[in-house]
Amino acid sequence: MNRPVPFIDPNRPKPKRRPIKAWRHMQNLIADKEDTEQVFHIIEALNGGSTRKDFLRFMASENGPRLLEQRSFLPDILDDHAPLKALPMGTVGRTYVEFMEREGLTAHGLVEESLSNRREHENFDDDLLWYANRLRDTHDMYHVLTGYGRDALGEDALLGYTHSQHGGLGVSFIAYMGNRQIAKIAPKEARVKDVLAEGRRNGKAAKRIVEEDIVALLDQPIDQVRKRLNIAKPVLYRRALEVFREHEQDPQLVAA
């Protein structure tokens, strides 16, 4: 089978790792956890060529070339809530829309955030940019399928999960540093280090979500999708949330 050669703009500069820059932005993030722009800077400073490598892996997958050819813009589909609400309970789409409305989120919200923090690689309109946008646009679907919430520990464990699936030193560094910050104020019984390790294991064992046809998943029972993709239950994470409740700590406030 002849696979299409993806177009990567030859004018893209060769990615370089800048650890000192990453550390400076990490200190800014620790000082102000709401300053999410620092996350983009850290990832760009440390990821090097990992996104390109990950994209080529995507293109070598069974569905990758077809998904690239289709170029579906997921935010338009995922933000059309009416048809998702009409799906049966327990389907991926119904679970997704309930999650997004409960959290007050929209798929376009991530698009707007990324555009306001436009990075160097986004100056090139090529297939690699399309893939980077797909990773962005599937982030909340990762939450839904993996079971990791949007509290600090859930986001941290999901970073570990996505690092196992996609690589990227910047992502791993943020996960590690965030876990350290959470551990400083979380009860020891929450075992937050083990929660991150569980996220990494789960991501490594599962099939890659980004290679799935997300639109085709929407009307499928979520339990069947998780089983097919070998997505394990986040047992230690759920136990940690119970520990937070036992100690009357709000997981939303146990911030990285």
N, C-alpha and C positions, 0 to 999 in steps of 0.2 A: 504494500500500500504506500503510495506516494503522499507524503504529508506536506502541506504548505509550509513555506519558509516564512516565519513571522517577520514583519518589518520593524526593525529597531533603528531609529534615526542614527546615521553614522556620525552626526555632529554631537551626539551625547558625549559629555566628558566621561572619562574613565572614573568610576567611583573610587574615592579614597576614604580610608578610615581616619577620623580625627578625634582620638580619645580625649585630649585635653578640652576640646570644644564640648564633647559629650558630657564630661564631668562638670563643666561650668553650667551647662543647661540643667543637669540633674540637680545641682545645688539650688538653682532658681525654682525648680519644680518642688523640691522639698520645702522651700520657704513659702511657696504659694501653690498648694495642690490644685487650685482652680485654674492655674495658668497652663491649660492643656497645650498651648502652642509649643511649650518646651518639649513635649513628647515627640512632636514632629521633628524638632531639631536634633534630639538625641538619636532617633532612628536614622535620620539622614547621615549623622556624623559617624555612626558605627556599622550600619548595615553593609556598606561596601557594595559588592556586586551580587549580593544574595537575592535581591528581587529579580534580577535578570536570570540568574540560575534557576530560581523557582518558576519563573515564567516558562523557561524552556522545558522544565519538567512537566508543567501543565500542558504544553503543546505536544509532548510525547505521550500524553494520556489518551484514553479511549475517546473521551468527550471533548477534550480541549480544542482541537481544530474546528469542530462543528460549532461550539459555543462562541469561538472567536468570529467565525463567519456570520453567525446570527447577530452578534453584537447587541443583544437585548439590553436595554437600559433599565436595570432592576428597580431603581427608585420609583419610576413611574408606575410600575406594576405593583410593587409592594405598598405604595401609598394609596392605591385604589382600594379602600377598605371594604366597600360594599360587597363585592364578590367574595372576598375572603371571609366576611362575616356570614355569608350564605353557605359556606362549607360546613360539613358535619363537625360536631365536637370531636376533638382528639386528632384532627388532621393537622398537618404542618401549618397550612395557611391560617386556619382558625386559631391555632395556638399562637402563631406569630402576631396576628392582629390584636389579640387580647393582650399579649405582652407589650406591644408598642403603645396601645392606648392606656394601659395601666401605668406605664412608665412615662407617658406624655412625650413620646418620641415620634419622629418621622424619618423615613429613609433619606429624604431630601435634606434633613437637618445635618446629617454627616457630610453631605455634598457641600453645603454652604460653609460648614466649619473648615473643610479641607481647602476650599477656594479662598477663604480668608487667611489661611496659613499656607499659601501657595509655595511649593518647594521647587527646587531646581529642576527635578526630573519632569515636572508638569509643564515645562516650557516646550516640550517636544510631543507633537500630536502623532504618536505612533502606536503600534500594537502593545508595546510595553506599558504605555500610559493607560490603555484600556484595561490591561490586567491589574495594574495598581488600583484603578478605580473599582474593579470587581472585588478585590480584597476589601476595600473600604465598604462597598455596598452590601457585602454579605456579613459584616461584623455582627449585626444584631441577630441575624439568622444563626450565627454560631452560638450566641447566648441561648437561643430557643432550643436548638438541637442538643447542645451539650448539657444544659441544665445549670450553667453557672450564671448567677445573678449579676446585677449591676452595682452591688455593694463593693467596697474596696477589695475585699478578699476574693469575691467572685471575679472581678475584673482581673485581678492579679493571676488567679488560677487559669483564666482564659488566655492570658498572655503566654503562660507556660504551654498551654494546649496549642495555641497557634504557632508558637516557636517550634514545637516538635513537628508541626505539619509543614511549615514554610521556611524555617531557619531565620537568620537575621540576628546578629550580635546585639543590635540596639534593642530589639524586643526582649531578648533574654536578659539584658542588663537592667531594663526598666522593671521586669518581673522580679528579679533578684533584689534590687534596691527597694522596690515597693513592699516586698515581703518582709524585709528587715524593718521597715518603718511600722508596718502593721504589728509585727511581733513585739514591738516595744510596749504596746498598750493593750494587746489582746491577752486574754487569760491563757495560761500555759496549756490548759486542757484543750484549747481550740486547735493546737498543733498546726499552726499556720504554715510552717515550713513543709510539713507533710502534705498539706493541702496543695501547695504549689507543685510538689513532686508528683502528686496524684494527677494534677492537670497535665503535666508533661507526659506522664505514662499514658494517660487516656488519649492524648493527641497522637502519640507515636503509634498506638495500637489500632487506631481508627483509620478508615479510608478518608481521603482528603475531601472535605466538604466543598472546597472551591471548584473541584472538578465535576461536581454534580450539576445537573440541569435544575436549577433552583425553581424555575417556573413549573416544571413537571413534578416537583416534590409537593407542591402546595396542597393538592387534593388527596395526598396519601396519608394513611394513619401514621402519626409521628412515632409510635412505638415500633412499627414495622420498619420505618426508615432508620431509626436508631439501631435496630438489630442488624439490618443489612449493612450499615456502615460501621458496625462494630463500635458504636459509641457507648462506652461504659457509664454507669451511673456515678455521679460525683459523691461517693459515699462520705469521704472525709470532710468535704466541703459542707455537706448537709449537717453532719455532726457538729462542725464548727459553728454553724448558725444556731444550733440548739444550745451550745455552750454560751454563746453571746446572750441569748434570751435568758438562760439560767442566771447569768451574772447581771441581767438587766442592762445590757449594753446594746445599743442600736447598731446593727451591722453597717448601716449607712454612715454612721458617725465614726466608725473605726476606720479612719481614712489613711490611705497611703500617702 
